[in-house]
Each structure stands twice: as structure tokens, then as C-alpha cells.
Amino acid sequence: MAIIDAHIHYGDDHPDLLALLEEFDLTLFNICVAHEQGEWRNWSAQAERYRRLTERYPHRFGWCTTFDLPRFDDPDYVDKVIARLDQDFDAGAVACKVWKNVGMEVKNPAGDFFMVDDPLLDPIFDHIARRGRTLLTHIAEPLACWQPLNEDNPHYGYYSRNPEWHMYNKPEFPSHARLMEARDHMIEKHPDLRVVGAHFGSLEYDVDEVAARLDRFPNFAVDISARLLDIAIQDSDKVRHFFIDYADRILFGTDVVMRTPPSQMDAETRAQAIQSLRETYQTHFAYFERGDEMTIRGRSTRGIALPAQVLEKFYRTNAERWYPGLSARSS
């Protein structure tokens, strides 16, 4: 079965990686992220790398662009964003991403946090809809971001290492509920825009919360990227029913990040990196395909043994439907 990883950041074409993609019949959908510092700075370089990979290996890669953060002193900001989006869409990008820094980091001239439902972004989102492209949204962090550190929580490691993103006891920052309200309002304002909520729609803690949004917004879907454990520690029967009931609205993805390209690694390090990626996929496949007891990151759970027709949608056809222009090679 051909599989699309509909959320990844892995822009390299070393033969060892290509061999892994052949092994699993995988297509990688690479996502650009706009940030002003750290590993995500210079998103245009990301876009160029992902564009070239997609052009060279159209059945193994696809790509999602993004746009510059608001420049409130530039009256031509929106027009410039739209012009660049058109350039990227014409070059093969099938979607556009908005990241968590919108809502959690960027502030407007009044000093308020800039939300994804701000009217400044409306013409941009309207244009994405007119172009028949999809908006991928990573709005908010997991709910654990606003809770005390807890070693039993799947996100303890991240927030213990990245305290700048841990919002517990920081009332000056928007709450999880406020960010979800803004995201939901944006979807409501743009009924003709296809929207995919990354990371289980930032509602990873309860499939019922995801279901409520899918029921409310027919133009909304979610991917599971970087949220396998959050899903797996919930009741297995309940999760299985959710995946079957919403079989057309859930996309497979891992959110694996390539910090060093395999082509720049020595042979031993590259072999370890490729093996780690292989094991990531094997763990995901085992949970969704099998119904026996298993361990994910040291936590016991039971696989949900999805029916074959649901797996096909989850692994491939939902990505092709929600990201028109993205396609995998059929086995």
C-alpha cells in the first residue's frame, strides 16, 4: 500500500533515504515553517529545497509553503504575501502553513498577541481558497503546555527542555482555550477554505474534542503528526471507533524533523538516522494495523487494528483529497 507521510520536515535525497521510501512505498509531504530564529529561520531556503526535491522525485515528495510573519508597518504586506504564495503554488506547493508563533509569539502594534482570526489575514486565507489550496494550521501547543510539568505526560520532555514554550503560570500569554477559539473562528469565517489541523488539531488529549470540531466544520480535517502517544494512551476501543467514524477526516503524519541531512552525515551516523526513521514508521504502523498489546515510548497500550479500507484512507487517500495535487505512487 502506498503511504503518504502528510507532515514531515525531511528534505534530502541520499540513496539510503530513497531506499527507505521504496521499502515502505512512502511519499513525504515536507512542511515549511516561518520563524525568525533557530532552525526554522529563512523559510525561503526550506521552500527551495522542498521544491527541488518534489520536482526531481514527484512520487516521493510534495511540499507545503508558508508566508512571512506580519509586518504591521508595511501597507503592502498582504499583497506581497499573496504574490509569493502565487509563486510557490505555481511552483508546485499544494498548501500553506501557519505556525504556532501566530497566537503565541507575534504581537500587534498595540502589544496584543496577534491571533490567526485577525482580519489582516482574511484576504490571504481567501486567496488560498480561491487558488484551491489548503491551509495547514499549527495553532497552540498541547494542553500540557499550560499545565504543571508532569513526568507522566507525553510532552514532559519537550517542555522541560524548552521552557520558553511552557505557559504554566504565565497568565500574560493566551490560554489554550483562547487559541482554540481563534482557530475555530478562523475556520468558521472561511467555509470555502480547506483547513487541516496539525498535531491532531492541538486537541490531542481527547478524541471527543477533535470529533466536536469535525462535526462543526465540514472543511476541517486533522493530521496525527507528533501525537501518536497522546492518542495511544487513550482508551483503545474509543480511539478505534473515532478513526472509523471519521475515516475521511484524519491524515497520517509523523512530524519527523531533519536537523542534519543524511547526505552530510558519516556512514555510521546516517545508518543510525535511517534506522531511527524506519523504527518510527514501524511503531506507527504497528499501532494502527495490529490489535495486540505493545509499547510506545515506554508506555503500554493496545493497537487499534483499523480495517483495510480505513487504513487506505488514513495512509493515503485522505492526504490526496485534502491536499489536491499531492499524490503517491500506487503499489
N, C-alpha and C positions, 0 to 999 in steps of 0.2 A: 504494500500500500504506500503510495506517495504521501509524504507528510510535509506540512509547512510549519516551520517554527515562526509564528507570526509576531514575535517580539524578541529581537536579539541585537547585539552590537558586536559583530564579528566580521570585520572587513579584511579578509585575507584569502589568498588563493594558493597557498602552499599545497603541493601534491598530497601531502598527508591529510590535510583537511578535506580536500576534494575527494579523497578516497573514503573518508568517513561519511561524507554526504552521499556517495554512491552506496556505501554499505547499508545505510538506513533509508535511502531514496528521499533525502531531505532537501528542502528549499529553505533558505534563510532570508527572513524579511528584516533588513537592517534599519534601525531607527536612529535618526539624527536627534540630538539634544542641544538646545541653545542655553548656554550658561556663560557667565563672564569670567569664570576662573576654573582652575582644576582641569581634570581630564576632558571635560566637555567644552572647553573654550575652543573658539574657531570652528563653529559648526559647518562652515562652508567647506572646510577640508574634509570633514566627515562625509558631506554630501558628494563631493567629488570622488572620494574613494568608493563609496557605495554605488554611485552611478557607473563608474568604470567596471566594477565587478558585475553589475547587472547587465551591462552592455555585452560583456565578454561571456558571461555564463547565465543566459536569461532563464534557464530552467533550474538554476541553483541559487540564485539571489534575486531579491527585489529590494526596493528601498522606499523609505518614508522621510520626507524633508521636514523642516521646521521653519521658524521665522524669527527675526531679531526681536529682542525684548523692546517694550515701548520706549520711544524717545519723545517725551512729552513736549519738548521744545521744538520739535520738527513738524511743521504743518503738513509736510508731505510724507509723513511716516506711513500711513495706511497705503497710499499709492505705491510707495517703494516696496512695501511688503507684498502687495498684490503682484507687482511686476516680477519680483523674484520668485514668487510662487508659480507664476505662469512659466517662467524659465525652467524651473525644476519639473513641473508637471509635463512640459513639452519634452523634457529630457528623460522621462520615464518614471518619475516619482508618482506613486499611486495614492499617497496620503500625506498628511501634515500633522506633526505632533506639537502639543502644548504641554509644558512640563510643570512640575510642582513649584518652581520658583514663582510662577504666576499664582498668587494667593498666599504664598508663604515667605516671600523674599522681596519682590518688587513692590515699591511704594510709589504712589502718585505724588504730584507736587504739594498736595495738602498734607502729606505724611501718612496717608491711609494705605493699607495694603490693597494692591491692585488685584481685583478679582476677575475670574475668567468670564463672568457675565457682564463685565463693564461694556458700555455702549461703544467705546473705542474699537473693540474687536468685532463688533457686529458686521461691518462691511467685509472684513476679512473672512469670517465664517460664512457669510452669504456667498462670497466669491468661490470658496472651496466647494460649496454645494452646487453652484452653477457649473463648475468645472467637472462635476460628477466624481469628485474625490472624497476621501474620508478624513475625518478629524480623529486622531488618536489623542486621548486625554490622560495625563497622569496628574490628577488634581488631588492634593492632600497626601499624607503619609498613612501607613497603617494606624489603626486606632491606638495601638501600643505607644505611638509617638506622644500621646497626651496622658499616658498612664505612668505610674512609678515603674522603674526598672524591675523586671521580674525574670529571673533566670529560666523559668518555665515557658516564657513567651517566645515564639519563633523569631522575634525581632530583637531579642535582648542583645545579641552580639553586635548588630548594626548600631543601635543607639548607645551602647556602652563605648563603642569606638568612634562614633560621630555625634558627640553631644550637641553640636550646633543645630542638628536636626531634631533633637529631643525636646518637646514642647511642654513637658510636665512642669508645673509651677512657673509657667511663663505666660501669664494672662495677657500680656501685651500682644501676643500672637493670636491669630484667628483659631477658633476651635475646629475640631474635625467636623462637627455638625454645621458650622458656618461655611466651611469649604464645600461640603456636600450640597448644601443649599444653593450655593453659587453655581456649582457644576450642573445640578439638576435644572436650575433656572435657565442656564445657557442652552441646554438640550431642548427645554420647552420653547424657548424663543426661536429655535431653528429647526422646525419639524421636518424640513426637506434636507437636512444635513445628516448624513450617516456619522454616528459617533461611536467609537469603541473606547470603553473604559479600561485602561491598562491596569494590571495587577488586581484583577477581579473587581474593577471599579472602585478601588480603595474601600471596599466593604468586605474585606477578606475574612472577617471574624464571624460572619453569619450568612449562610446561603439565602436565608429568608429576606435579608436586606437587599441582596442582589436581585432576587426574584421580584421584590416590590418595584424596583426601578425598571426591570424588563417588562413588567406588566403595565407600568405607567407610560413608558416611552417606547413605541414600536421602532423608532430609529436608533435604538441603543443596543449595543452588544458589549461583551466583556472578554478580555483575554485572561489567562490564568498565570501570566508571567510572574515569576519570583514569589508565587503564593502557594506552591504545592503543599508545604507543610501546614499552612493555615487551613487549607481545605481538608487535608488528610486527618487532622486531629478532631474534626467534627464527626458527628455520627455518620458512619459509612452508608447505612441504608438511606438516610435523609439526603446525603450528598448524591448518591446514585440516582434517586428519584429526581433531584434537581437537574442533573445533567441530562436525564431522559426527557423531562418535561420541557426543558429549554434547549433542546438539541440543536436548534438553528441559531442560537444566540451566544455560543461560547466558543472561543478560539484557543487553540493550543499555542503556548509560547513559553520560553524559559527565562528570558532576560539575562542570558549569559553575556558578560562583558569581556571583550578582548582588550586587555591593557597593554600587552606586548604581542605584536603579530607573530604567529608561528614561524614565518619566514625570517624573523630576526632572532630566533632562539637557536641555541645549540641543539644538537640532535637529541640529547637526553632530556633536556627541558621541554622540547617540543613534543617528544613522545609522551611525557607526563601530562602536558596540557591537553593533547588529543585524547588520551585515555580518560582524563577527568571529564571532558566534554561527552565522551562515549557513555561514561557511567551516569552522567546527568540525564541523558536521554533514556538509558535503560531503566533508571529509577522511575522516571515519569511513566514510561510505557508499562512497567510492571503494575503500578498503582491503578492505572486506568483500564488495563486489559485483564488483570487477574483478580480473583476473589479470595485469595488466601491471606494469611497473616504475613506482615512484612514490617521492615523497619526503615524509617526515613529520618535521617539526621538524628539517630539515636532514640526516636520515638516510635512506639509500637502502634500499628494501625492495620486496617484490612483493606485490600484493594476493592474497587467498585465494579470490576468486570462489566464494562459497558458493552451493550450489543454492538455487533459489527456495523450496522447502519448508523448508529450514533457515533462510533469511533471515526467512521469515514467523514462525517460532517465536522466533528471536533478537530480531527487531524488535518483536514484539507479543504473540504468544500465550503465551510463557513468562511475561511480566510479568503477564498476566491470570490465569495459572494459579497463580503463586507469590504473587501479591497479589490474592486474590479480592476483588472489589468494584472493582478498578481496570479500566477499560475504555477503549478507543479507538474512535473513530468509523470504521467501515469505509469504504474508498473505493468 
